[in-house]
Amino acid sequence: MSFSTHGDNEDLRGVTDPDFLALGLGGTNMMAMLWSVAMGKRAVGIDMRGDPSPGASWNIAAETYHQLGLIDQMMLARYGADRLPRRGDGRLFLLAECFHSPGAVTGTIAVEEVINCFFDFDDEELKIAGIVDHLEYIDDRWVDGRPHRVVRELPTAKIPNRPDPRAIRSNLEDVLRGPHPFQVSAAELLTLMRRYLEALEAMDLATDTQYPRVRLFSQHRAIDVEGDGLIELPDGRRRIRIEALHELDYRGNFVHVREPGTPIIDIGVPELFVIAQGPNSADAAKLGFTRFDIESDRENGRGRVAASADYVAILFSLHATGRFRYRIASEFDPDGNEYWVRQMLLGHENDPEVGWMMVQVPDYLTFDPVLAGMVPPEVDTASPEYFAAYQLLIYDFLMERAEELLEMPRKEIQKINTFYGPKLVHLVQRAGNDARVAGNGVVAGDTYGNGHFLNSGDSIVGMVGHGSRVLDYWRRREAGVAPEQAITALAKGIQDDTEVWLDASVDEHIQPVQPGIDPAKMEQARLSRRFLASLDLSDWNRLLVHAGRLHTDELPVPGRTHPAERGLGWAKRRRTPVMAGAALIPDSATAAYDV
């Protein structure tokens, strides 16, 4: 094992033996860093990406706002105004105020504009969070062999007019079940926290302080050589050593290589480190952490099966406003078996470029161009012809369902500009058995486990739940609890929060009882889809622009009659071969309404 040292000209004050080390700088770990600094601890953050990647939008619970406000209060009480960063107009940089402030304007706004007070709305205050003002629930499941529709406008959450730590609910199940008052771009919220941490680091490095409160190493990782980056000590703790990275687009995939000529940086032995690097963390795997598939009973006679589903995602330049539209609908396979699929539309107040749509794929579909008859059986599956046919199948699938969810004709939807997708996204719920992976380390966020994203668990459990468990850890330590007992409680809290998310996700997998379904064929269809294409983090680093119009017209309200009775996407699918083969949907599935 070789031990290099850092260069003499590199300022590494505050790096060695920090109180808290974050491996991965997503929402979970940045909240954990903020809580640590607010408790007077030194925090170091390591991430392979220079900045948060563009990604989806989130429904955000009020707890996130209240927790940011509590962090602001704790920082001011501990350090005083002179040791806190400022915004562009000289005011204190307050996380909660940048996130949401009553009367402030939101929309197509970057977080840097908010922080730097770059006001361009008649000098109005800016914020990044939008208000959820429409909660729509649509149930289009068939009843007694006939199309049936129930449309409900649900009550929206009360909008808090100020952050209130007393309003933070301790029951994460209540938080998950909503409703949620805010919507925000995931990248903007993550960037807000990153800029705050960067500002703290810059303030302290500009002084002669020996121990800056924050040190950040973006485009770094623990050394990728086994036993050389996460070094086990005799007492079970880990010593961390990191290396600088260079990101390359290598033949269509982003890869990371060691930055030539850069030194190894020895972080030393943190009191506590947390790995939160997404569901496929290499660092967690090196420490022996594994995740197992979560199974659930879908109440369809098949017993317990893996809690998994496939969705097609797309980002339209569509003014969905502050809307969350949820739809559950029936689809039918060639044998007339019924499947329940979930769909979602998510917008953002005053932002006509945010119209995220997620559409579940019924289990029987494969998107296989050969089975669909679009290419010959002998085609090279790596050829452009094959992949183009696959993309066309995904596109047609998405557009037909978009007609039903958006209540717009396909010819109009196809004119709308898109920035992402359509892209097949695989949801597989997994979790570990124990969050603790070292004497001084745990895994958290979706590295430990994940439920379904439709209940906003991805934006709640990591930040609101796991992040605040680190605050609890430091409070226990201040109360005299030994590190061994404190980290055991931390690991148990992470497990408990994830189990709440998993329990809240069961409803999203329930299917109707269908004795005629062959489980083996359904599993083969899922495997075929996942062989054809998979979501990769590289996808978020590329703009996949379909040039079109910015749809600023008001979105149509859900009609009172079922789409199958109005000639929308469902009726058109009946007249075309399904993508799993050449058979048509039988008349027995549509006998109630002949189109």
VMD Tcl script that draws the C-alpha trace (Angstrom):
set ca {
  {0.00 0.00 0.00}
  {1.52 3.31 -1.08}
  {1.02 6.52 0.89}
  {1.50 9.71 -1.10}
  {1.19 13.16 0.44}
  {-0.41 16.31 -0.85}
  {1.57 19.08 -2.49}
  {3.18 21.77 -0.34}
  {1.34 24.57 -2.17}
  {-2.18 23.24 -1.56}
  {-4.14 24.78 1.29}
  {-5.56 21.87 3.24}
  {-6.48 23.62 6.45}
  {-9.32 21.87 8.22}
  {-9.10 18.73 6.11}
  {-7.39 16.28 8.44}
  {-9.51 14.26 10.88}
  {-12.75 16.23 10.46}
  {-15.72 15.73 12.72}
  {-17.93 14.85 9.74}
  {-17.07 13.57 6.28}
  {-19.67 13.39 3.48}
  {-18.91 10.96 0.66}
  {-21.37 12.20 -1.95}
  {-22.89 15.68 -2.01}
  {-26.55 15.09 -2.75}
  {-29.41 16.33 -0.62}
  {-28.87 13.85 2.22}
  {-25.23 14.63 2.83}
  {-25.42 18.37 2.28}
  {-28.19 18.59 4.88}
  {-26.01 16.45 7.16}
  {-23.09 18.84 6.58}
  {-25.26 21.86 7.36}
  {-26.52 20.29 10.59}
  {-22.93 19.40 11.54}
  {-21.62 22.92 11.00}
  {-24.62 24.37 12.82}
  {-23.62 22.17 15.78}
  {-20.09 23.61 15.70}
  {-18.43 20.71 13.90}
  {-15.92 20.69 11.07}
  {-17.31 19.11 7.90}
  {-15.59 17.91 4.73}
  {-17.51 17.00 1.58}
  {-16.33 14.83 -1.33}
  {-18.16 14.49 -4.65}
  {-17.30 13.30 -8.14}
  {-19.42 16.00 -9.81}
  {-18.38 19.63 -9.91}
  {-21.93 20.83 -9.30}
  {-25.31 19.17 -8.87}
  {-26.45 17.72 -12.18}
  {-29.65 18.85 -13.88}
  {-32.48 16.55 -12.94}
  {-36.12 16.24 -12.10}
  {-38.34 18.54 -10.09}
  {-39.54 17.62 -6.61}
  {-42.62 18.06 -4.52}
  {-41.22 19.43 -1.26}
  {-42.62 19.00 2.23}
  {-42.96 21.97 4.57}
  {-40.43 20.22 6.84}
  {-37.63 21.04 4.38}
  {-38.44 24.76 4.69}
  {-38.69 24.59 8.47}
  {-35.43 22.66 8.76}
  {-33.60 25.20 6.60}
  {-34.97 27.91 8.88}
  {-33.74 26.07 11.97}
  {-30.28 25.75 10.42}
  {-30.30 29.52 9.79}
  {-31.23 30.14 13.45}
  {-28.58 27.79 14.81}
  {-25.86 29.24 12.58}
  {-26.65 32.79 13.65}
  {-26.77 31.85 17.34}
  {-23.46 29.96 17.21}
  {-21.32 32.11 14.93}
  {-22.92 35.56 14.90}
  {-23.74 37.64 11.85}
  {-20.08 38.53 11.18}
  {-19.18 34.91 10.46}
  {-22.06 34.18 8.11}
  {-22.12 34.74 4.33}
  {-24.02 37.59 2.71}
  {-26.20 37.92 -0.34}
  {-25.64 40.34 -3.19}
  {-27.33 43.28 -1.46}
  {-25.54 42.78 1.84}
  {-28.26 40.87 3.67}
  {-27.44 37.64 5.47}
  {-27.49 34.60 3.24}
  {-30.41 32.71 4.79}
  {-31.24 29.33 3.30}
  {-34.94 29.40 4.15}
  {-35.38 32.93 2.75}
  {-33.80 31.95 -0.58}
  {-35.96 28.85 -0.74}
  {-39.27 30.57 0.03}
  {-40.27 34.03 1.15}
  {-43.90 35.21 1.15}
  {-44.44 37.71 -1.64}
  {-41.27 36.75 -3.50}
  {-41.42 35.80 -7.17}
  {-40.50 32.39 -8.53}
  {-40.36 30.98 -12.05}
  {-37.56 30.51 -14.57}
  {-34.97 31.55 -12.00}
  {-31.50 30.21 -11.21}
  {-30.51 30.02 -7.57}
  {-27.51 32.29 -8.18}
  {-29.93 35.03 -9.21}
  {-31.67 34.66 -5.87}
  {-28.46 34.63 -3.83}
  {-26.94 37.59 -5.69}
  {-30.22 39.56 -5.66}
  {-30.31 39.76 -9.43}
  {-33.83 41.11 -9.51}
  {-35.43 41.43 -12.92}
  {-39.13 41.35 -12.06}
  {-39.60 45.07 -11.43}
  {-37.11 44.78 -8.55}
  {-39.22 42.15 -6.80}
  {-37.74 39.61 -4.43}
  {-36.91 36.22 -5.97}
  {-37.08 32.67 -4.56}
  {-36.55 29.19 -5.96}
  {-39.58 27.32 -4.58}
  {-42.96 27.37 -6.28}
  {-46.31 26.86 -4.62}
  {-48.44 23.78 -5.29}
  {-51.83 25.24 -6.13}
  {-53.41 22.28 -7.98}
  {-53.58 18.73 -6.64}
  {-55.49 16.58 -9.12}
  {-56.36 12.92 -8.69}
  {-57.73 10.98 -11.68}
  {-58.93 7.39 -11.41}
  {-59.49 5.90 -14.88}
  {-59.67 2.24 -13.89}
  {-62.42 0.30 -15.59}
  {-65.39 -0.89 -13.53}
  {-67.52 -3.90 -14.51}
  {-65.99 -4.01 -17.99}
  {-66.72 -0.37 -18.76}
  {-64.64 2.82 -18.83}
  {-65.06 4.71 -15.57}
  {-63.62 8.02 -14.45}
  {-63.35 9.77 -11.09}
  {-61.71 13.21 -10.99}
  {-61.00 14.94 -7.71}
  {-59.36 18.28 -6.94}
  {-57.69 17.61 -3.60}
  {-57.04 20.22 -0.89}
  {-53.60 21.76 -1.14}
  {-51.27 22.18 1.82}
  {-51.21 25.35 3.86}
  {-48.33 27.57 2.80}
  {-46.17 28.56 5.80}
  {-45.43 32.29 5.98}
  {-42.21 31.77 7.93}
  {-39.96 28.88 8.95}
  {-41.06 27.45 12.27}
  {-38.95 24.72 13.96}
  {-41.95 23.81 16.13}
  {-43.83 22.77 12.96}
  {-41.30 20.04 12.08}
  {-43.17 16.77 12.40}
  {-41.31 13.86 13.97}
  {-43.54 11.26 12.28}
  {-42.00 10.77 8.84}
  {-45.02 8.76 7.68}
  {-47.21 11.85 8.10}
  {-44.70 13.91 6.11}
  {-44.59 11.38 3.27}
  {-48.34 11.15 2.89}
  {-48.56 14.87 2.25}
  {-49.90 17.03 0.82}
  {-46.75 19.04 0.10}
  {-46.83 22.82 -0.32}
  {-43.78 23.41 -2.53}
  {-42.29 22.40 -5.88}
  {-38.69 23.06 -6.84}
  {-36.07 22.02 -9.34}
  {-33.92 19.40 -7.62}
  {-30.77 20.96 -9.05}
  {-31.67 24.44 -7.78}
  {-32.32 23.24 -4.22}
  {-29.11 21.22 -4.17}
  {-27.18 24.13 -5.64}
  {-28.57 26.45 -2.95}
  {-27.07 24.24 -0.25}
  {-23.82 23.84 -2.20}
  {-23.40 27.62 -2.64}
  {-23.97 28.18 1.07}
  {-21.33 25.62 2.01}
  {-18.94 27.09 -0.56}
  {-19.49 30.57 0.90}
  {-18.64 29.33 4.40}
  {-15.49 27.68 3.08}
  {-14.41 30.81 1.20}
  {-14.98 33.04 4.26}
  {-12.81 30.87 6.50}
  {-10.04 30.32 3.94}
  {-9.80 34.10 3.51}
  {-8.76 34.37 7.18}
  {-5.88 32.84 9.07}
  {-8.08 30.38 10.89}
  {-6.50 26.96 11.32}
  {-9.77 25.06 11.16}
  {-12.24 26.19 8.48}
  {-15.76 25.00 9.20}
  {-16.23 23.53 5.72}
  {-13.94 22.01 3.11}
  {-15.29 20.83 -0.23}
  {-13.60 18.63 -2.80}
  {-15.73 18.38 -5.91}
  {-14.49 16.20 -8.75}
  {-12.80 13.92 -6.22}
  {-13.42 10.42 -4.89}
  {-11.95 7.96 -2.43}
  {-8.98 6.32 -4.13}
  {-10.31 3.66 -6.48}
  {-7.66 1.08 -5.60}
  {-8.95 -1.58 -3.22}
  {-7.64 -0.96 0.30}
  {-5.99 2.32 -0.64}
  {-8.85 4.80 -0.21}
  {-11.01 3.41 2.60}
  {-8.34 2.04 4.90}
  {-9.46 -0.16 7.78}
  {-7.89 0.50 11.17}
  {-7.52 -2.09 13.94}
  {-10.53 -0.69 15.82}
  {-12.84 -0.98 12.79}
  {-12.80 2.69 11.87}
  {-11.80 3.86 8.40}
  {-9.16 6.31 7.27}
  {-10.08 8.08 4.02}
  {-7.75 9.10 1.21}
  {-9.03 10.81 -1.95}
  {-7.86 11.60 -5.48}
  {-8.76 14.32 -8.01}
  {-10.71 13.27 -11.10}
  {-11.07 14.27 -14.70}
  {-14.41 13.53 -16.39}
  {-14.36 12.39 -20.01}
  {-17.05 11.60 -22.55}
  {-15.70 8.27 -23.77}
  {-17.65 6.85 -26.73}
  {-20.95 8.12 -25.44}
  {-20.38 7.35 -21.76}
  {-18.96 9.62 -19.08}
  {-15.97 8.08 -17.32}
  {-13.69 9.36 -14.55}
  {-9.92 9.01 -14.51}
  {-7.29 10.20 -12.07}
  {-6.24 13.77 -12.83}
  {-2.63 13.42 -14.01}
  {-0.02 14.88 -11.70}
  {-2.37 15.53 -8.78}
  {-1.46 14.39 -5.26}
  {-3.38 12.06 -3.01}
  {-5.13 13.91 -0.19}
  {-5.23 12.17 3.17}
  {-8.45 13.10 4.98}
  {-7.43 11.10 8.02}
  {-9.98 9.52 10.37}
  {-13.27 11.41 10.70}
  {-15.37 10.87 13.81}
  {-18.33 10.16 11.51}
  {-18.58 9.63 7.77}
  {-21.73 9.08 5.71}
  {-21.83 7.52 2.24}
  {-24.78 8.87 0.25}
  {-23.86 8.44 -3.41}
  {-27.00 7.07 -5.00}
  {-28.20 3.47 -5.27}
  {-25.05 2.09 -6.90}
  {-22.33 3.38 -4.59}
  {-18.92 1.85 -5.27}
  {-17.62 3.04 -1.89}
  {-20.46 1.34 -0.03}
  {-19.85 -1.87 -1.96}
  {-16.15 -1.80 -1.04}
  {-17.17 -1.77 2.60}
  {-19.31 -4.88 2.09}
  {-22.67 -3.13 1.93}
  {-25.32 -4.86 -0.17}
  {-28.96 -4.08 -0.94}
  {-31.71 -6.63 -1.45}
  {-34.89 -6.41 -3.50}
  {-37.99 -5.36 -1.62}
  {-40.99 -7.57 -2.25}
  {-44.64 -6.63 -1.90}
  {-47.97 -8.32 -2.39}
  {-49.73 -6.59 -5.26}
  {-53.01 -8.22 -4.22}
  {-53.44 -9.89 -7.61}
  {-53.05 -13.51 -6.61}
  {-49.35 -13.73 -7.47}
  {-48.16 -13.40 -3.87}
  {-45.07 -11.42 -2.99}
  {-43.07 -10.15 -5.96}
  {-40.28 -7.62 -6.38}
  {-41.46 -4.03 -5.89}
  {-40.35 -2.74 -9.27}
  {-41.82 -0.84 -12.19}
  {-40.71 0.88 -15.37}
  {-41.62 4.43 -16.31}
  {-41.06 6.65 -19.32}
  {-39.98 10.17 -18.38}
  {-40.05 13.39 -20.41}
  {-39.59 17.09 -19.69}
  {-41.90 19.29 -21.78}
  {-41.59 23.06 -22.10}
  {-45.11 23.17 -20.81}
  {-46.72 25.57 -18.37}
  {-48.26 23.08 -15.97}
  {-48.20 25.81 -13.26}
  {-47.93 24.73 -9.64}
  {-49.62 21.43 -10.42}
  {-49.29 17.84 -9.32}
  {-51.60 15.62 -11.38}
  {-51.75 11.94 -10.47}
  {-53.55 9.40 -12.62}
  {-54.16 5.67 -12.22}
  {-55.63 3.90 -15.24}
  {-56.41 0.48 -16.71}
  {-54.49 -0.98 -19.63}
  {-55.07 -4.37 -21.28}
  {-52.74 -6.95 -22.78}
  {-53.57 -8.95 -25.95}
  {-55.39 -11.55 -23.85}
  {-57.60 -8.96 -22.21}
  {-55.82 -9.02 -18.83}
  {-56.00 -5.74 -16.95}
  {-53.04 -3.79 -15.55}
  {-53.12 -0.66 -13.39}
  {-50.61 1.98 -14.40}
  {-49.67 5.19 -12.59}
  {-48.88 8.50 -14.26}
  {-47.72 11.87 -13.00}
  {-47.51 15.46 -14.22}
  {-45.41 17.91 -12.23}
  {-45.04 21.61 -12.95}
  {-43.65 24.74 -11.33}
  {-45.28 28.06 -10.52}
  {-44.57 30.75 -13.16}
  {-42.19 28.48 -15.08}
  {-43.44 27.52 -18.56}
  {-40.40 25.30 -19.16}
  {-41.25 22.73 -16.46}
  {-43.73 20.02 -17.39}
  {-42.31 16.76 -16.05}
  {-44.30 13.69 -17.00}
  {-43.79 10.12 -15.80}
  {-45.82 7.30 -17.34}
  {-45.74 3.73 -16.07}
  {-45.20 0.92 -18.54}
  {-47.65 -2.00 -18.17}
  {-45.74 -5.16 -17.39}
  {-46.49 -6.99 -20.62}
  {-44.88 -4.44 -22.99}
  {-41.30 -5.02 -24.14}
  {-40.48 -2.22 -26.66}
  {-38.63 -4.88 -28.63}
  {-38.41 -3.74 -32.29}
  {-38.20 -7.34 -33.52}
  {-41.37 -8.43 -31.69}
  {-43.08 -5.27 -32.93}
  {-42.22 -6.21 -36.53}
  {-40.26 -3.02 -37.14}
  {-36.91 -4.70 -37.92}
  {-36.03 -8.22 -39.15}
  {-35.03 -10.89 -36.59}
  {-31.46 -11.00 -37.92}
  {-30.85 -7.28 -37.25}
  {-27.76 -6.29 -35.28}
  {-29.06 -5.13 -31.89}
  {-26.18 -2.64 -31.70}
  {-27.11 -1.02 -35.02}
  {-28.60 2.47 -35.44}
  {-31.59 0.88 -37.20}
  {-32.45 -1.22 -34.17}
  {-32.02 1.59 -31.65}
  {-33.99 4.04 -33.78}
  {-36.90 1.59 -33.88}
  {-36.69 1.17 -30.10}
  {-36.77 4.94 -29.62}
  {-39.79 5.23 -31.90}
  {-41.66 2.64 -29.84}
  {-40.89 4.55 -26.64}
  {-41.94 7.82 -28.28}
  {-45.26 6.43 -29.55}
  {-46.00 4.88 -26.17}
  {-45.36 8.17 -24.40}
  {-47.32 10.34 -26.82}
  {-50.43 8.18 -26.68}
  {-50.49 8.37 -22.87}
  {-49.64 12.08 -22.93}
  {-52.89 12.72 -24.79}
  {-54.79 11.21 -21.88}
  {-52.82 12.84 -19.08}
  {-52.57 16.32 -20.61}
  {-56.03 16.30 -22.24}
  {-54.44 17.57 -25.46}
  {-54.36 16.14 -29.00}
  {-51.15 14.42 -29.98}
  {-50.51 16.76 -32.90}
  {-50.32 19.66 -30.45}
  {-48.16 17.81 -27.94}
  {-45.65 16.91 -30.65}
  {-45.09 20.60 -31.34}
  {-43.87 21.28 -27.79}
  {-40.17 21.68 -27.08}
  {-38.59 18.98 -24.88}
  {-35.30 19.06 -22.96}
  {-35.19 15.47 -21.76}
  {-36.62 12.18 -22.92}
  {-38.61 10.23 -23.58}
  {-36.39 7.95 -21.52}
  {-37.09 4.60 -19.89}
  {-36.51 4.74 -16.13}
  {-36.29 1.59 -14.02}
  {-37.63 1.71 -10.48}
  {-36.44 -1.17 -8.30}
  {-37.04 -0.83 -4.57}
  {-34.07 -2.10 -2.58}
  {-32.67 -1.67 0.91}
  {-29.85 -2.94 3.09}
  {-30.01 -4.80 6.40}
  {-27.72 -2.50 8.38}
  {-26.76 1.10 7.61}
  {-23.52 0.82 9.55}
  {-20.51 -0.11 7.41}
  {-17.57 0.83 9.66}
  {-16.74 1.76 13.22}
  {-17.16 5.40 12.21}
  {-19.31 5.17 9.06}
  {-22.85 4.60 7.79}
  {-24.66 4.64 4.47}
  {-27.72 6.86 4.01}
  {-30.08 8.29 1.40}
  {-30.95 5.97 -1.46}
  {-27.54 4.34 -1.05}
  {-29.13 2.57 1.91}
  {-32.55 2.04 0.35}
  {-35.32 3.49 -1.77}
  {-39.08 3.29 -2.08}
  {-41.30 4.74 -4.80}
  {-40.69 8.25 -6.11}
  {-44.37 9.07 -6.68}
  {-44.83 9.78 -2.97}
  {-41.89 12.25 -3.01}
  {-39.87 9.94 -0.78}
  {-36.71 10.65 -2.76}
  {-36.86 14.33 -1.73}
  {-38.07 13.73 1.83}
  {-36.48 10.65 3.38}
  {-32.87 11.60 2.66}
  {-33.02 15.31 3.51}
  {-35.77 15.51 6.12}
  {-35.17 12.06 7.63}
  {-31.60 10.83 7.28}
  {-30.05 14.28 7.25}
  {-31.59 15.22 10.57}
  {-30.47 11.89 12.06}
  {-26.96 13.34 11.87}
  {-28.18 16.30 13.94}
  {-29.47 13.76 16.48}
  {-26.05 12.11 16.46}
  {-24.28 15.33 17.44}
  {-26.88 16.11 20.07}
  {-26.28 12.70 21.63}
  {-22.55 13.30 21.57}
  {-22.99 16.66 23.29}
  {-25.12 14.92 25.93}
  {-22.19 12.61 26.70}
  {-23.21 9.55 24.68}
  {-20.17 7.59 23.46}
  {-19.52 7.44 19.67}
  {-20.29 3.71 19.59}
  {-23.77 4.15 21.03}
  {-24.43 7.32 19.01}
  {-23.56 5.74 15.66}
  {-25.61 2.65 16.49}
  {-28.63 4.90 17.07}
  {-27.86 6.79 13.84}
  {-27.81 3.58 11.78}
  {-31.07 2.43 13.36}
  {-32.71 5.79 12.59}
  {-31.67 5.58 8.92}
  {-33.14 2.08 8.71}
  {-36.39 3.18 10.38}
  {-36.86 6.14 8.02}
  {-36.31 3.97 4.95}
  {-38.77 1.37 6.19}
  {-41.41 4.10 6.54}
  {-40.77 5.02 2.89}
  {-41.04 1.38 1.81}
  {-44.31 0.94 3.70}
  {-45.73 4.11 2.15}
  {-44.82 2.81 -1.32}
  {-46.82 -0.42 -1.21}
  {-49.96 1.21 -2.62}
  {-48.12 2.20 -5.81}
  {-47.61 -1.47 -6.71}
  {-51.10 -2.87 -6.15}
  {-52.55 -4.57 -9.23}
  {-55.94 -6.14 -10.01}
  {-56.50 -9.88 -9.58}
  {-55.78 -11.47 -12.98}
  {-55.56 -15.30 -12.92}
  {-54.72 -15.39 -16.64}
  {-51.40 -13.56 -16.26}
  {-48.30 -15.70 -16.68}
  {-45.70 -14.39 -14.18}
  {-42.85 -15.85 -16.24}
  {-43.90 -13.87 -19.32}
  {-44.18 -10.68 -17.27}
  {-40.70 -11.19 -15.89}
  {-39.36 -11.82 -19.39}
  {-40.96 -8.58 -20.62}
  {-39.30 -6.63 -17.79}
  {-35.93 -8.20 -18.53}
  {-36.30 -7.33 -22.22}
  {-37.02 -3.68 -21.44}
  {-34.05 -3.44 -19.11}
  {-31.75 -5.09 -21.60}
  {-32.67 -2.57 -24.28}
  {-31.85 0.59 -22.34}
  {-31.15 1.80 -18.82}
  {-30.94 5.16 -17.07}
  {-27.41 6.37 -16.46}
  {-26.17 9.41 -14.58}
  {-24.56 10.49 -17.84}
  {-28.06 11.15 -19.17}
  {-28.41 14.20 -16.91}
  {-25.22 15.69 -18.38}
  {-26.61 15.86 -21.90}
  {-29.32 18.08 -23.31}
  {-31.60 16.05 -25.56}
  {-33.48 18.94 -27.12}
  {-36.44 18.42 -29.41}
  {-36.96 21.85 -30.91}
  {-40.50 23.09 -30.69}
  {-42.77 25.68 -29.15}
  {-42.95 26.91 -25.60}
  {-46.46 25.94 -24.55}
  {-47.66 28.79 -22.36}
  {-51.37 28.20 -22.94}
  {-53.42 27.20 -19.96}
  {-53.42 23.45 -19.45}
  {-56.87 21.90 -20.06}
  {-58.65 20.66 -16.96}
  {-59.39 16.93 -16.77}
  {-62.54 16.05 -18.70}
  {-65.44 14.39 -16.93}
  {-65.65 11.46 -19.35}
  {-63.13 8.66 -19.74}
  {-60.49 9.08 -22.52}
  {-61.71 5.82 -24.12}
  {-65.06 7.52 -24.68}
  {-63.50 10.55 -26.34}
  {-61.20 8.98 -28.93}
  {-57.96 9.84 -27.12}
  {-54.81 7.69 -26.91}
  {-56.45 4.54 -25.54}
  {-58.83 4.21 -28.46}
  {-55.99 4.64 -30.96}
  {-53.92 1.94 -29.29}
  {-56.74 -0.53 -29.85}
  {-56.38 -0.12 -33.60}
  {-52.62 -0.74 -33.71}
  {-50.46 -3.77 -32.84}
  {-49.29 -3.78 -29.26}
  {-45.56 -3.58 -28.83}
  {-45.23 -7.01 -27.27}
  {-46.32 -8.82 -30.42}
  {-48.61 -8.78 -33.40}
  {-51.95 -9.42 -31.70}
  {-54.58 -6.74 -31.32}
  {-56.29 -5.87 -28.04}
  {-59.37 -8.11 -28.14}
  {-62.89 -6.75 -28.44}
  {-63.72 -8.37 -25.10}
  {-61.63 -5.70 -23.38}
  {-63.54 -2.86 -25.05}
  {-67.03 -4.26 -25.39}
  {-68.46 -1.48 -23.24}
  {-67.58 1.16 -25.80}
  {-67.01 0.45 -29.47}
  {-64.84 3.16 -31.02}
}
mol new
graphics top color blue
foreach p $ca { graphics top sphere $p radius 0.5 }
foreach p [lrange $ca 0 end-1] q [lrange $ca 1 end] { graphics top cylinder $p $q radius 0.2 }
display resetview
